[in-house]
Amino acid sequence: AQKTPTGTGSGGRLTGDGAELKADLVWQETNFMEGGTYLAAALDVSADMFQASPKDGRKRVLLIFTDGMVQDADKLVDARKRLEQEQVMTFGIVVRRFNTHTQTDKDAEATLKPITSKPHAEHYYNLLLDEISDTLDGLCDPSSMWGKYIVEATSQQAGVHRPCGNYKEKDPCNGDSGCVFRDVLAACVDTPCIKHCAEDLCKADTSNKCFWKGDESVCYKEEGCQTHAAEPSCNADGTCAWRDAKCVDKPCNYPDENSCTADSTYDCEWLSKDGSCQEKPCQHTEEGACNADGGCEWDTACVATGIPAVCVPKPCQYSEAGACSADARCEWGNTTQRCEVRPCVSFADERCCNHNEELAGCHWNVKQSPAICSVGPCRKFDQTNCDNERSCMWEQGKNRCVEKDCNKLTDKCACEADPDCYYSTASGKSHCTFQRYGTCPTLDVVVLLDGGVSMGRKFGRHPQGFYALIEVVRDWAQSLPLSGDAGSVATPAADSQTVRLAFVQFAGSELWPANDAKQALSATGYGTSEGRLTGSLEEIGKDLTFLEDNFMGGSLLTQPTPQMTYLLAGMEKAVSLFRTSPVDGRRRVLIIVTDGELDDKDQYKKVRAELDQAQVQVFGAVVRPFDTHTALDEKAQQTLEPLVASPKKGHIVNLQVDELAGSLSGLCDPNAEWGRFVGYPTGGRQPCQLHGMKDSCNKDAGCVWFDSTLSCADSPCLKHCSEAECRADHALNLCEWKSGACGKEEVCNHGQQAACEADTAGCEWLSGGNTCIGKECKHDNEQGCVVDPDMCVWNNIAQTCGEKPCDYDNLDQC
């Protein structure tokens, strides 16, 4: 063993002087011993140093670094006893050369581990050289594995303010006069008072209850409610409440919705009608106590869907019409002259509400807070009003108004007549779908859904994040042009411009191996896809319900090891699913949805390469519970970003769970953030929105160019379902009946200049592009002329249609 000699640096002693420490390290670097790994003499020298250290309550720590087996491990008993007598905590690090653990590293571990303090498993690491700094930085952090043995994670002692980041629990944090716990951030942060460096500024900040501590010249928050020793004085303070024989800050006393819903101690709810936060009423867990509370009732409406009865406030207890109608849950009965509960309101749980969609037309309404179950936006209409509502359609078989679903329209003409629908004539199977999915290629999509315990918390106005995520995905799946092929179909139709889906829930525990099958869950059982890619809406619905009923985070809430964000097994499941996907030109997409930092982020190299080999386009979504971005959200994005395809910025989103619908619905839209990377089919007629140029738009029989918006849209001819209607619209929109359908008349479709110029329909040859196009404003009647989107004008004297003069966009042309 060697220490710095007298006269150099510290002279081989403990020192807190930076210059001495630097000199010590330079001397050791220069005098590299290059001997065998013998430790006994070094432990004795260390014990001598600690023996000379003042016994004034200071902590004593010994750090041992080695890259090899300790060769005198059997001769360290006496030195270890000396260190224990000096109350020294011994930590060890095996420094390895490579990413993988070699036998040399394992031998070093076997001899170093018994030398460290107990429990040995938490007093040593096996690290790469560059990883050591993070461990050393955590020595004074009570939340780190080593720091928790060195630093006591209690509230301030003897009135001394400590770094707020050291507190991981709410009560110790708030017990420090310099700190405050922010539920939205799930972190302890500096109180706003700390930033005031002058006494006058400190005393002026009454909103944060700041006070000036003169002996320290520091601004702290007032001690507040804990100063009240008795219940009467506590309750007399409007900001306090008496709980568990002590005075605490009044629960749910927050000025904004994010802080209100994020409270991890109390069940708070935000009242959007008056912008206030309150402790949720009627939290009784037993029927008797609930019914005994005059403002509460025992709600059993959801029991039939497998959700337990719950105590809820009695709704609609109003005696006059104005107050009744102002409550979204209520309506005034003109006949009964009483305030009555609206349909669906009794389904107080989001899962129960959405599961009653088919039966009662219910949906979870987050337009107000607290969110409620209410009748779907279309179910309230009769057939006449339904037909006049663009977002709705009348379901003939069941005589009811439902949300529009273009996929249910089987008649081509009816599909084309709806401005929101598009009729795909793909070679595999023709079908009607929404315009936004008209550009879908034949597509296989696997969605990985985070089932970690954090997804079980509130997400905005949703009582549970995972259920909210499932319903967003369910709505998206219902709108897609699905192939209709069950999961058991081994060879689905190629070039069909339809979609198949598969879903995998992922989560895990650090006690399990990184690739344990328990970390990935797919649906099983009658009616499900059995964990396969499927184009059957019925199977998809049952798959999602299975995952909803088997939320992995929920199954371990009462167990000592909660489910964390372990993704590897889910990614391996995705690879196996894509291996069953036919190699027929279809596109492959993987979507990873998570709300937290990936806990096995260093394990993906092999599986990521396999996804690349399978030509899978990988997208990622961080779903966050609040409308603000927190450090936890940013950390989640940092660990997810390396997994998505390049460019990273275009393949990852960070948004609230309800906003995910926008990203998913744009998957087939070449103008959307994700859709531009998926691509679209090039054969057959395309949705008009794809034509970015006027010439190509007008050559499409189903499209027409609008100069006013510089965009291509469906031709009005498509809406005509009879030959008579079609022919009657020839003068105005040049419609013609052809092959049993109405389309725009093909004009000026000549490949040669001579034929083009000889056409009496009014054609002209563009020599620059060797293209024949129709002359602008060739209408022979005033009606057709004035509504022409090419900005035409009718000459009443000459009775001719011509271009509007001076219709230029810039000074030079004018």
Buried (B, 14 or more C-beta within 10 A) or exposed (E): EEBBEEEBBBBBBEBEEEEBBEBBEEBBEEEEEEEEBBBBEBBBBBBBBBEEEEEEEEEBBBBBEBBBBBBBBEBBEEBBEBBEEBEBBBBBBBBBEEEEEEEBBEBBBEBBBBBBBEEBEBBBBBBEEEEBEEBEEBBBBBEBBBBBBBBEBBBBEEEEBBBBBBBBBBEBBBBBBBBBBBBBBBBBBBBBBBEBEEBEBBEEBEEBBBBBBEEEEBBBBBEBBBEBEEBEBBBEBEEBBBBEEEBBBBBBBBEBBBBBBBBEEBBBBBBBEEEBBBBBBBBBEEEEBBEEBEEBBBBEBBEEBEBEBBBBBBBBEBEEBEBBEEBBBBBBEEEEEEBBBBBBBBBBBBBBBBBBBEEBBBBBBBEBBBBBBBBBBBBBBEEEEBEEBEEBBBBEEEEBBBBBBBBEBEEBBBBBBBEEBBBBEBEBBBBBBBBBBBBBBBBBBBBBBBBBBBBBBBBBBBBBBBBBBBBBBBBBBBBBBBBBBBBEBEEBBBBBBBBBBBBBBBBBBEEBEBBBEBBBBBBEEEBBBBBBBBBBBEBBBBBBBBBBEBBBBBBBEEEEEBBBBBBBBBBBBBBEBBEEBBEEEBBBBBBBBBBBBBBBBEBBEEBBEBBEEBEBBBBBBBBBBBEEEBEBBEBBBEBBBEBBBEEBEBBBBBBBBBBBBBBBBBBBBBEBBBBEBBBBBEEEBBBBBBBEEBEBBBBBBBBBBBEEEEBBBBBBBBBBBEBEBBBEBBEBBBBBBBEEBBBBBEBBBBEEBEBBEEBEEBBBBEEEEEBBBBBBBBBEEBEBBEEBEBEBBBEEEEEBBBBEEEBEEEEEEE
